[in-house]
Amino acid sequence: MLFLVISTPRPERPSDVAAARQTFWPWIEAYREKKVCRHIYPRIGRGAVAVFDVDSNNDLHRILNEWADIIPAHFDTY
């Protein structure tokens, strides 16, 4: 199943989340290599837009929980 996910990070000072933000791209790259994350684009300012191809809602839920552990955010999912 394909899902479009738009993240909107919490409004924290950029310096407070700089270290976590640097771990995000290597983390998502592992999903890109597995073809689970089909596309990911940074949004202007903050956040990202991603397309995931997962087998179930539970798989997507697990991925979004991991994402929120790295960068706390609100996710719009379509």
OpenMM code with the backbone's topology and positions (N, CA, C; nanometers):
from openmm import Vec3, app, unit

residues = "MET LEU PHE LEU VAL ILE SER THR PRO ARG PRO GLU ARG PRO SER ASP VAL ALA ALA ALA ARG GLN THR PHE TRP PRO TRP ILE GLU ALA TYR ARG GLU LYS LYS VAL CYS ARG HIS ILE TYR PRO ARG ILE GLY ARG GLY ALA VAL ALA VAL PHE ASP VAL ASP SER ASN ASN ASP LEU HIS ARG ILE LEU ASN GLU TRP ALA ASP ILE ILE PRO ALA HIS PHE ASP THR TYR".split()
positions = [
    Vec3(0.0839, -0.1168, 0.0000),
    Vec3(0.0000, 0.0000, 0.0000),
    Vec3(0.0890, 0.1239, 0.0000),
    Vec3(0.0519, 0.2197, -0.0800),
    Vec3(0.1271, 0.3450, -0.0856),
    Vec3(0.0644, 0.4486, 0.0066),
    Vec3(0.1499, 0.5204, 0.0784),
    Vec3(0.1054, 0.6274, 0.1672),
    Vec3(0.1917, 0.7504, 0.1427),
    Vec3(0.1261, 0.8639, 0.1333),
    Vec3(0.1950, 0.9920, 0.1286),
    Vec3(0.1950, 1.0472, 0.2700),
    Vec3(0.3122, 1.0812, 0.3215),
    Vec3(0.3254, 1.1321, 0.4582),
    Vec3(0.3912, 1.2692, 0.4522),
    Vec3(0.3269, 1.3661, 0.5163),
    Vec3(0.3808, 1.5021, 0.5253),
    Vec3(0.4083, 1.5305, 0.6721),
    Vec3(0.5338, 1.5587, 0.7042),
    Vec3(0.5690, 1.5845, 0.8435),
    Vec3(0.5793, 1.7341, 0.8687),
    Vec3(0.5332, 1.7726, 0.9868),
    Vec3(0.5467, 1.9098, 1.0350),
    Vec3(0.6084, 1.9009, 1.1738),
    Vec3(0.7398, 1.9252, 1.1840),
    Vec3(0.8071, 1.9145, 1.3141),
    Vec3(0.7558, 2.0160, 1.4150),
    Vec3(0.7731, 1.9801, 1.5422),
    Vec3(0.7384, 2.0749, 1.6481),
    Vec3(0.8255, 2.1985, 1.6345),
    Vec3(0.7741, 2.3147, 1.6715),
    Vec3(0.8506, 2.4394, 1.6561),
    Vec3(0.9545, 2.4558, 1.7670),
    Vec3(1.0634, 2.3858, 1.7533),
    Vec3(1.1725, 2.3967, 1.8500),
    Vec3(1.2877, 2.4718, 1.7856),
    Vec3(1.3752, 2.5223, 1.8678),
    Vec3(1.4919, 2.5921, 1.8153),
    Vec3(1.5745, 2.4953, 1.7312),
    Vec3(1.6178, 2.5366, 1.6126),
    Vec3(1.6962, 2.4473, 1.5279),
    Vec3(1.8198, 2.3911, 1.5963),
    Vec3(1.8835, 2.4697, 1.6807),
    Vec3(2.0039, 2.4218, 1.7485),
    Vec3(1.9727, 2.3110, 1.8494),
    Vec3(1.8480, 2.3072, 1.8993),
    Vec3(1.8099, 2.2043, 1.9956),
    Vec3(1.7935, 2.0671, 1.9308),
    Vec3(1.7646, 2.0640, 1.8018),
    Vec3(1.7395, 1.9360, 1.7342),
    Vec3(1.8417, 1.9058, 1.6252),
    Vec3(1.9495, 1.9826, 1.6201),
    Vec3(2.0480, 1.9663, 1.5128),
    Vec3(2.1085, 1.8264, 1.5112),
    Vec3(2.1454, 1.7734, 1.6265),
    Vec3(2.2072, 1.6404, 1.6301),
    Vec3(2.1088, 1.5328, 1.5852),
    Vec3(1.9860, 1.5414, 1.6311),
    Vec3(1.8850, 1.4433, 1.5909),
    Vec3(1.8561, 1.4540, 1.4420),
    Vec3(1.8521, 1.5748, 1.3906),
    Vec3(1.8233, 1.5961, 1.2490),
    Vec3(1.9305, 1.5316, 1.1608),
    Vec3(2.0547, 1.5309, 1.2077),
    Vec3(2.1637, 1.4705, 1.1308),
    Vec3(2.1515, 1.3185, 1.1257),
    Vec3(2.0838, 1.2576, 1.2213),
    Vec3(2.0658, 1.1119, 1.2184),
    Vec3(1.9468, 1.0705, 1.1327),
    Vec3(1.8608, 1.1662, 1.0965),
    Vec3(1.7411, 1.1331, 1.0209),
    Vec3(1.7732, 1.0783, 0.8823),
    Vec3(1.8595, 1.1460, 0.8085),
    Vec3(1.8841, 1.1063, 0.6701),
    Vec3(1.9488, 0.9691, 0.6577),
    Vec3(2.0462, 0.9315, 0.7401),
    Vec3(2.0961, 0.7922, 0.7336),
    Vec3(1.9872, 0.6913, 0.7713),
    Vec3(1.9014, 0.7269, 0.8670),
    Vec3(1.7928, 0.6362, 0.9071),
    Vec3(1.6966, 0.6141, 0.7906),
    Vec3(1.6530, 0.7197, 0.7235),
    Vec3(1.5566, 0.7050, 0.6137),
    Vec3(1.6223, 0.6386, 0.4937),
    Vec3(1.7526, 0.6555, 0.4763),
    Vec3(1.8227, 0.5923, 0.3645),
    Vec3(1.8140, 0.4397, 0.3727),
    Vec3(1.8138, 0.3857, 0.4931),
    Vec3(1.7984, 0.2403, 0.5083),
    Vec3(1.6635, 0.1946, 0.4530),
    Vec3(1.5597, 0.2720, 0.4733),
    Vec3(1.4283, 0.2389, 0.4177),
    Vec3(1.4243, 0.2600, 0.2663),
    Vec3(1.5002, 0.3558, 0.2171),
    Vec3(1.5067, 0.3772, 0.0720),
    Vec3(1.5753, 0.2591, 0.0045),
    Vec3(1.6810, 0.2077, 0.0668),
    Vec3(1.7520, 0.0927, 0.0095),
    Vec3(1.6632, -0.0311, 0.0033),
    Vec3(1.5718, -0.0448, 0.0994),
    Vec3(1.4782, -0.1582, 0.1024),
    Vec3(1.3559, -0.1344, 0.0142),
    Vec3(1.3481, -0.0170, -0.0497),
    Vec3(1.2347, 0.0217, -0.1355),
    Vec3(1.1049, 0.0409, -0.0570),
    Vec3(1.1157, 0.0596, 0.0741),
    Vec3(0.9980, 0.0896, 0.1570),
    Vec3(0.9654, 0.2377, 0.1446),
    Vec3(1.0670, 0.3211, 0.1452),
    Vec3(1.0496, 0.4637, 0.1215),
    Vec3(1.0802, 0.4873, -0.0258),
    Vec3(0.9763, 0.5122, -0.1026),
    Vec3(0.9941, 0.5305, -0.2479),
    Vec3(1.0523, 0.6675, -0.2802),
    Vec3(1.0063, 0.7705, -0.2086),
    Vec3(1.0518, 0.9075, -0.2334),
    Vec3(1.0528, 0.9825, -0.1006),
    Vec3(1.1471, 1.0746, -0.0876),
    Vec3(1.1484, 1.1646, 0.0278),
    Vec3(1.2053, 1.2984, -0.0179),
    Vec3(1.1347, 1.4047, 0.0196),
    Vec3(1.1754, 1.5387, -0.0186),
    Vec3(1.1666, 1.6294, 0.1037),
    Vec3(1.2718, 1.7084, 0.1282),
    Vec3(1.2615, 1.8055, 0.2377),
    Vec3(1.1663, 1.9180, 0.1995),
    Vec3(1.0931, 1.9664, 0.2973),
    Vec3(1.0060, 2.0818, 0.2755),
    Vec3(1.0848, 2.2087, 0.3019),
    Vec3(1.0444, 2.3158, 0.2386),
    Vec3(1.1097, 2.4442, 0.2648),
    Vec3(1.0820, 2.4813, 0.4098),
    Vec3(1.1853, 2.5208, 0.4792),
    Vec3(1.1713, 2.5511, 0.6216),
    Vec3(1.1980, 2.4271, 0.7035),
    Vec3(1.0921, 2.3536, 0.7354),
    Vec3(1.1060, 2.2333, 0.8183),
    Vec3(1.0147, 2.1243, 0.7652),
    Vec3(1.0520, 2.0018, 0.7946),
    Vec3(0.9667, 1.8900, 0.7603),
    Vec3(1.0088, 1.8200, 0.6331),
    Vec3(0.9310, 1.7184, 0.5976),
    Vec3(0.9599, 1.6394, 0.4789),
    Vec3(0.8297, 1.5812, 0.4246),
    Vec3(0.8355, 1.5408, 0.2991),
    Vec3(0.7258, 1.4720, 0.2332),
    Vec3(0.7816, 1.3394, 0.1853),
    Vec3(0.7142, 1.2300, 0.2193),
    Vec3(0.7649, 1.0973, 0.1835),
    Vec3(0.6521, 1.0107, 0.1283),
    Vec3(0.6906, 0.9176, 0.0424),
    Vec3(0.5987, 0.8162, -0.0077),
    Vec3(0.6520, 0.6815, 0.0390),
    Vec3(0.5687, 0.6107, 0.1148),
    Vec3(0.6061, 0.4791, 0.1666),
    Vec3(0.5239, 0.3712, 0.0994),
    Vec3(0.5869, 0.2585, 0.0720),
    Vec3(0.5199, 0.1403, 0.0189),
    Vec3(0.5346, 0.0305, 0.1232),
    Vec3(0.4288, 0.0086, 0.2011),
    Vec3(0.4332, -0.0872, 0.3116),
    Vec3(0.3230, -0.1913, 0.2950),
    Vec3(0.3374, -0.3025, 0.3664),
    Vec3(0.2397, -0.4115, 0.3577),
    Vec3(0.1159, -0.3875, 0.4428),
    Vec3(0.1306, -0.3079, 0.5497),
    Vec3(0.0159, -0.2900, 0.6397),
    Vec3(0.0236, -0.1547, 0.7093),
    Vec3(-0.0881, -0.1166, 0.7684),
    Vec3(-0.0919, 0.0056, 0.8489),
    Vec3(0.0024, -0.0048, 0.9675),
    Vec3(0.0172, -0.1254, 1.0224),
    Vec3(0.1081, -0.1442, 1.1364),
    Vec3(0.2518, -0.1148, 1.0980),
    Vec3(0.2922, -0.1526, 0.9770),
    Vec3(0.4281, -0.1224, 0.9315),
    Vec3(0.4491, 0.0283, 0.9216),
    Vec3(0.3519, 0.0981, 0.8656),
    Vec3(0.3622, 0.2432, 0.8556),
    Vec3(0.3653, 0.3064, 0.9947),
    Vec3(0.2823, 0.2580, 1.0848),
    Vec3(0.2782, 0.3098, 1.2217),
    Vec3(0.4150, 0.2951, 1.2894),
    Vec3(0.4789, 0.1804, 1.2704),
    Vec3(0.6115, 0.1567, 1.3294),
    Vec3(0.7141, 0.2561, 1.2736),
    Vec3(0.7113, 0.2768, 1.1428),
    Vec3(0.8053, 0.3695, 1.0797),
    Vec3(0.7829, 0.5123, 1.1301),
    Vec3(0.6569, 0.5551, 1.1387),
    Vec3(0.6289, 0.6906, 1.1850),
    Vec3(0.6659, 0.7089, 1.3317),
    Vec3(0.6524, 0.6043, 1.4119),
    Vec3(0.6974, 0.6134, 1.5514),
    Vec3(0.8485, 0.6293, 1.5584),
    Vec3(0.9215, 0.5562, 1.4744),
    Vec3(1.0670, 0.5711, 1.4703),
    Vec3(1.1032, 0.7137, 1.4276),
    Vec3(1.0337, 0.7638, 1.3267),
    Vec3(1.0582, 0.8994, 1.2760),
    Vec3(1.0351, 1.0003, 1.3877),
    Vec3(0.9240, 0.9870, 1.4591),
    Vec3(0.8916, 1.0808, 1.5672),
    Vec3(0.9909, 1.0720, 1.6828),
    Vec3(1.0534, 0.9569, 1.7011),
    Vec3(1.1574, 0.9454, 1.8034),
    Vec3(1.2812, 1.0256, 1.7649),
    Vec3(1.3070, 1.0356, 1.6349),
    Vec3(1.4227, 1.1121, 1.5881),
    Vec3(1.3892, 1.2607, 1.5866),
    Vec3(1.2781, 1.2962, 1.5218),
    Vec3(1.2333, 1.4350, 1.5121),
    Vec3(1.0856, 1.4395, 1.5465),
    Vec3(1.0496, 1.4845, 1.6659),
    Vec3(0.9081, 1.4926, 1.7027),
    Vec3(0.8309, 1.5785, 1.6021),
    Vec3(0.7223, 1.5230, 1.5505),
    Vec3(0.6479, 1.5911, 1.4448),
    Vec3(0.5036, 1.5460, 1.4417),
    Vec3(0.4241, 1.6265, 1.3730),
    Vec3(0.2852, 1.5889, 1.3389),
    Vec3(0.2910, 1.5329, 1.1965),
    Vec3(0.2155, 1.4250, 1.1704),
    Vec3(0.2161, 1.3645, 1.0384),
    Vec3(0.0763, 1.3692, 0.9777),
    Vec3(0.0669, 1.4198, 0.8565),
    Vec3(-0.0547, 1.4072, 0.7768),
    Vec3(-0.0303, 1.2894, 0.6837),
    Vec3(-0.1226, 1.1949, 0.6846),
    Vec3(-0.1055, 1.0723, 0.6073),
    Vec3(-0.2204, 1.0565, 0.5091),
    Vec3(-0.1847, 1.0290, 0.3856),
    Vec3(-0.2847, 1.0133, 0.2797),
    Vec3(-0.2605, 0.8813, 0.2068),
] * unit.nanometer
topology = app.Topology()
chain = topology.addChain("A")
for resn in residues:
    res = topology.addResidue(resn, chain)
    for name in ("N", "CA", "C"):
        topology.addAtom(name, app.Element.getBySymbol(name[0]), res)
